[in-house]
């Protein structure tokens, strides 16, 4: 029996990847995937292009990665929520994605202007002008500008030296409260899974207690098998998922040449995928 290979977290050039949606679908076939989720940041603009280019034998799960933040008193922590199979024209989804894309562009402009003021060869108009109007700008676009300028050798180095949380040019975004995101996607018939919950290299992470709070709000799963999780993290997260009744997914978080991780480097079990799909009512998977 053939092994079914499922990657539920990828990005295209519609957000901060480097492959067009069509190129991403072709790359998925070359990587031996049977199912791929397109989860660009805070936008569904690539869905139509991906569906139009869907090769025979490949199934597309349409989704998005939502920029969120924890609520409550004290320090807030950034959280990414993977949203799958929701109605893309639900009014709350459209309104919030428009707000987030505008905020992301304003944030990138402020960061670029701060860098330029310090003498770095980064031009905000040039960075933003190269992006489609409905594309959410992000720090990887600034990282690419630093690579082109010869200041760093890679996107990873640009983040480590200039753009990561705690570095001099980092500016936080005005992201969606996690509770609001979970409710918004549920109302639109979709399913939410927390992306890379223990990716400590990206900054502060949430506690198991906070993940339990998200589960109580209706979050369906956590992304356990991810390139930024070591074996100890994965073991702890699997135990937590079992205790909370959460689905356990695995994904590459593919960004094309912006990151070194290959498509299908981490995958989701077929039975988990089937359960996730069964929970959604907003839209359905598309088979090529």
ChimeraX attribute file (.defattr): number of C-alpha atoms within 10 A of each C-alpha:
attribute: neighborCount
match mode: 1-to-1
recipient: residues
	/A:1	3
	/A:2	4
	/A:3	10
	/A:4	13
	/A:5	17
	/A:6	28
	/A:7	27
	/A:8	27
	/A:9	30
	/A:10	24
	/A:11	26
	/A:12	24
	/A:13	20
	/A:14	24
	/A:15	28
	/A:16	20
	/A:17	23
	/A:18	18
	/A:19	21
	/A:20	18
	/A:21	26
	/A:22	20
	/A:23	17
	/A:24	26
	/A:25	28
	/A:26	17
	/A:27	16
	/A:28	22
	/A:29	18
	/A:30	10
	/A:31	14
	/A:32	15
	/A:33	21
	/A:34	20
	/A:35	27
	/A:36	26
	/A:37	24
	/A:38	27
	/A:39	28
	/A:40	29
	/A:41	30
	/A:42	26
	/A:43	25
	/A:44	22
	/A:45	18
	/A:46	24
	/A:47	22
	/A:48	13
	/A:49	15
	/A:50	21
	/A:51	19
	/A:52	12
	/A:53	15
	/A:54	23
	/A:55	17
	/A:56	10
	/A:57	12
	/A:58	20
	/A:59	20
	/A:60	23
	/A:61	25
	/A:62	27
	/A:63	30
	/A:64	30
	/A:65	24
	/A:66	27
	/A:67	22
	/A:68	22
	/A:69	21
	/A:70	18
	/A:71	15
	/A:72	8
	/A:73	6
	/A:74	6
	/A:75	9
	/A:76	13
	/A:77	13
	/A:78	22
	/A:79	22
	/A:80	20
	/A:81	28
	/A:82	30
	/A:83	27
	/A:84	30
	/A:85	25
	/A:86	25
	/A:87	22
	/A:88	23
	/A:89	12
	/A:90	15
	/A:91	12
	/A:92	15
	/A:93	20
	/A:94	15
	/A:95	11
	/A:96	18
	/A:97	22
	/A:98	16
	/A:99	15
	/A:100	23
	/A:101	21
	/A:102	15
	/A:103	17
	/A:104	24
	/A:105	20
	/A:106	17
	/A:107	20
	/A:108	25
	/A:109	20
	/A:110	16
	/A:111	22
	/A:112	24
	/A:113	18
	/A:114	18
	/A:115	19
	/A:116	14
	/A:117	11
	/A:118	10
	/A:119	9
	/A:120	14
	/A:121	16
	/A:122	22
	/A:123	16
	/A:124	21
	/A:125	11
	/A:126	10
	/A:127	18
	/A:128	21
	/A:129	10
	/A:130	9
	/A:131	15
	/A:132	12
	/A:133	10
	/A:134	15
	/A:135	23
	/A:136	27
	/A:137	28
	/A:138	19
	/A:139	23
	/A:140	21
	/A:141	21
	/A:142	26
	/A:143	24
	/A:144	19
	/A:145	22
	/A:146	22
	/A:147	16
	/A:148	14
	/A:149	13
	/A:150	11
	/A:151	14
	/A:152	18
	/A:153	14
	/A:154	18
	/A:155	22
	/A:156	18
	/A:157	16
	/A:158	21
	/A:159	21
	/A:160	15
	/A:161	13
	/A:162	20
	/A:163	21
	/A:164	19
	/A:165	16
	/A:166	12
	/A:167	12
	/A:168	13
	/A:169	18
	/A:170	18
	/A:171	17
	/A:172	10
	/A:173	17
	/A:174	14
	/A:175	20
	/A:176	22
	/A:177	17
	/A:178	23
	/A:179	18
	/A:180	14
	/A:181	24
	/A:182	28
	/A:183	17
	/A:184	20
	/A:185	26
	/A:186	22
	/A:187	17
	/A:188	22
	/A:189	19
	/A:190	25
	/A:191	28
	/A:192	30
	/A:193	26
	/A:194	25
	/A:195	25
	/A:196	25
	/A:197	24
	/A:198	23
	/A:199	17
	/A:200	13
	/A:201	12
	/A:202	14
	/A:203	12
	/A:204	16
	/A:205	16
	/A:206	16
	/A:207	11
	/A:208	15
	/A:209	10
	/A:210	12
	/A:211	20
	/A:212	17
	/A:213	14
	/A:214	20
	/A:215	21
	/A:216	12
	/A:217	14
	/A:218	17
	/A:219	27
	/A:220	23
	/A:221	25
	/A:222	25
	/A:223	28
	/A:224	30
	/A:225	25
	/A:226	24
	/A:227	17
	/A:228	17
	/A:229	19
	/A:230	13
	/A:231	10
	/A:232	9
	/A:233	17
	/A:234	18
	/A:235	14
	/A:236	13
	/A:237	22
	/A:238	20
	/A:239	12
	/A:240	18
	/A:241	22
	/A:242	11
	/A:243	10
	/A:244	16
	/A:245	13
	/A:246	21
	/A:247	21
	/A:248	24
	/A:249	28
	/A:250	24
	/A:251	25
	/A:252	23
	/A:253	26
	/A:254	28
	/A:255	24
	/A:256	22
	/A:257	13
	/A:258	18
	/A:259	15
	/A:260	11
	/A:261	16
	/A:262	17
	/A:263	26
	/A:264	25
	/A:265	16
	/A:266	22
	/A:267	24
	/A:268	23
	/A:269	15
	/A:270	15
	/A:271	10
	/A:272	16
	/A:273	17
	/A:274	10
	/A:275	12
	/A:276	21
	/A:277	18
	/A:278	11
	/A:279	15
	/A:280	21
	/A:281	16
	/A:282	19
	/A:283	18
	/A:284	17
	/A:285	16
	/A:286	13
	/A:287	15
	/A:288	15
